[in-house]
Amino acid sequence: MRLMLTLLGLLLAAMGALYVGQRGLIYFPGKMAPTALTETVAARFGDRAAILAPFDAVVMSPAPGTPVRGTAILFHGNAAMGIDRAYLAPVFATRGLRLVLAEYPGYGARAGAPSERAIVEDARALYAEVLRQFAPGPVLLVGESLGSGVAAQVAARPGSPPPERLVLLTPFLSLAETAARAYPLLPARLLVKDRFDSAGALSRYPGPVAILVAGKDEVVGADQGRALAEIARSRGETVYLELAEAGHNSWTALMSDAQWTALLGAPPLRLPR
């Protein structure tokens, strides 16, 4: 009996620690001073990039003379910063897509603390501003890992114009399901505050969806992305791509032009030499 009570006490202590400190286990923000962000963008990209205030989103435009077909907003994962995904800009630019690298509250140079409510509300405001500034061109929402949960919530918001396309990269059904995978001995689904319910949001989004799954995803697992794809197929047009040998953070190195074309729905432009 004493052993059982001890084990029960340890279990309750673990549950309490997980509940209280869970956001420290979810969000790992990279930090940067506001002046450093401005200087970095200017030094690395010159006049081909700008910072969209008050969101600290970096707007990266195709080269002069490249036709602009639309705009893509990229929501990054739970670590580092939006600007760390700047190396993907050529993928979008060669398809005539302006790329907006979203930043979350509490990340980069931004004040605040990350939570589902803070991030999603901010992302919805950024989406509205992008629609306003870059109308009437189409807008794509692209989310990677945690960002897939953000993009899905923005795309499914009632009363808001839906994006032209929703692209989910290494996504999950929900953060609650991901927590259950990480802590199988605890009732993690019941303890998670920030749920990012992509499965529920996806059922409310009427437009085309593209999903990329890493077959060897060691963080969220491939099964969640596969299940999300089944939900997407049940409600409309869906592109599904699985990279069998890719991990959660290694998939970009394995992508081909044809695969990017399938995900983004826009082939590379034939530019004059």
N, C-alpha and C positions, 0 to 999 in steps of 0.2 A: 504493500500500500504506500509506504514511504517513497519507494522508487517511482510509482505511478504519479504521486503528487509532485515529485521533483520534475518529472518529465512534462507534466501538465504545466507547471510553473515556467519551465524553460520555453515551452511552446507559446504560452501567453506572452512572455517577455519578448520573444521573437516577433510575434504578431504586432505587439505594441510598438516595437522599434521600427518595424516595416511601415506601419501606418503613419507614425509621426515623421519619420525621415524619408518617406518615399520619394519626394520630389528631388532630394539629393541623389537618389539612385536613378532618376529618369533624365534629368537635365544636366548637361556638362558644357556650359557655355564658354566659348572662347571670348576673351575680352580685348578691347582696343580703345584707346583714348579717341575722342572725337576728332582732334587735330590729326591723329595718326591715320584715321580712316580717310580723311580728305586728302592728305599727302600721299597715301598709298594708292588711292584711285587715280590721282593726277599723274603720279610717277609711272604707274604700270600701264595705264590705258589712255592717258591724254584726253583729247576731246572726243574720243569715242565712248566715253563713259561719264555718267553723272550720278549724283546722289539725290534720291527722291526724298525730300523732307516731308513730314517729320519721321519717316519710317526707316531712315538710313538704308533704304533699298538701293542697290547699285544697278543702274540702268545701262546696259551694254548694247550699243547699236551696231548693226552691220556696217561694213566699210562703205564709204561714199561711193555712189553709183550702183550699189546693190539694192535691188527692189525689196521693199519691206512689205511682207505679206501679212504680218500680224505680230502679236506680242505674247511671250510666254513668261509666266511668273513661276519661279522655282523656289519651293519651300524645302529647306535642307533638313538633315537629320538632327538628332538630339545633342550632338557635340559640335565643337568648333564654331564657325561663323559662315554666313552666307557668301562672303567674298572668297572663301576657300573653294567654292565651286565655280570660280571664274574660268577655270580651264575648259569648262564645257561650252563657253560662249561660241567658239567656232562651229560646233555642231549645230547650234541654232542659227547662227549668222549665215552659214552657207545654205540654209533653207529659207532665208529671208525673214527670220524671226528675231525681233528685238528681245533680249533676255533681261528680265528683272530678277535680281537676286534678293529675295526677301530676307529680312532680319527680324528676329524675335525680340520682344521685351526681355531685358536682362542679358542679352547677348551682344557681342561686339561693343559698340560705343553707346548702346541704348541703356537708358535707366529702366528700373522696374525689376520684377521678379517673374520668371517663367511659370506659367500654369496653363492648363487647357483654356480656361476662360480668357486669360490675358492674351494668349497667342492667337486664338481663333478670332476674337473680336478685332484685334489689330490686323490680322490677315484679311478679314472682310473689309475693313476700312481701306487697306492697301488695294485690294481688288477693285473697289469702287473708284478709287483715285486713278488707277490705271485705265479703267473703262472711260473715265472722264477725259483723261489726257490724250489717250491714243485711239479714241473712236474715230471712224467707225470700223476699224480693222478688227478681226477676230482676236480673242484672247484665249490662250490655253493655260490651264492650271497643271503644274507638274509638281509632284511631291515625292520625296525620297525618304524611306523609313518613317521616322516620326512625322516628317513633312507630308507623307501620304495621308496621314490622319488629318492634318491641317487642310490640305487641298480638298479632301472629300467633304469636310464640314463646310468649307466655303462654297463649293460647287452645289451643295444640296440646300443652301439657305432659301427658305420660302420667300417669294417676292423679289428675289434678286435675279438679274439676268443670268442665265446659266452660261458657263464658259463654252467655247466652241468644242473643246475636248478636255478630258480629264486623264492625265497620265500618272500612273501610280508605280513607283519603282521600289522594289523590295518591300511591299506593303504588309500590313497585318489586318486581321479582322477587327481587333480592338486592342487597346493597351491592356485591358483586363485579361484578355486571352494570352497576351505576351507575358504578363506577370505570372500567370498560372503556369506557363511553360518554364519560366525561370525559377519559380519557387513551388515545385510540385507537392511539397509536404505541408504547405500552408494554404488556407482558404483565400488565396490572393485575389480572386475575382471579386470578393466581397470587400476587400480592403482598399482597392485602388480608387483614388479620388478623381484623377484625370483619366478619362476612359477612352477618348478619341475613338468613338464607335464608327469605324469606317463601313462596316457591314450595314448598319442601319442607315447611314448617310447615303451609301451607294444606291440603295433601293429607291431613294427619292430624287436621284439625279437623272434627267431624261436624255442626256446627250451621249456621244460616243465615249467609250472608255478604252484605254490601253493599259495593260498590266505587264510588268516585267518581274519575273521571279528568279531568284538565284537558287539553283538546285541544291547547293551545299550551304545554304544560309544558316550560319551558326548562331545568329542572334534571335530572329523571329521565327526561323524555320520556313521551309518551302511550303508546308501544308497550309499555312494561313493564306498565302498568296493564291494558292490553287483554289482554296475554298472561296476566296473573294472573287476570283474569276468566274466561278459558277454562279455566284449572285449576280455579277455583272451581265453574264450571258442571259440570265433569266429576264432581264429588264431591257435589253436592247443591244445595239451594235458594240461589239467587244473585240479588241485585238489582244491576243495572249502570246507572250514570248517567255520561254524559260531557257536560261543558260545553265545547262546541266553541271558544268564544272565551276560555276561562279560562287563566291562567298558573298556575305552581306556587304563587304566593303571593297571587293575586288572586281565587281561586275563591269565597271566602266572600261577596264582594260581589255575586255573580251568582246566589246560591241563592234559590229560592222556598220558600214554606211547603210546597208539594206535594212538592218535591224532598227537603226535610228529612224529611218524613213517609215517603217511600219509603226513605230511607237508614236511619232510626232505627226504622222499623216501628211508630211511635206517632203518631197524629194530634194536633193541638192540642186541649187540653181546652176544653170550653164551661164557663166559670166564671160564677158568679152575679155580677151587677153590684152 
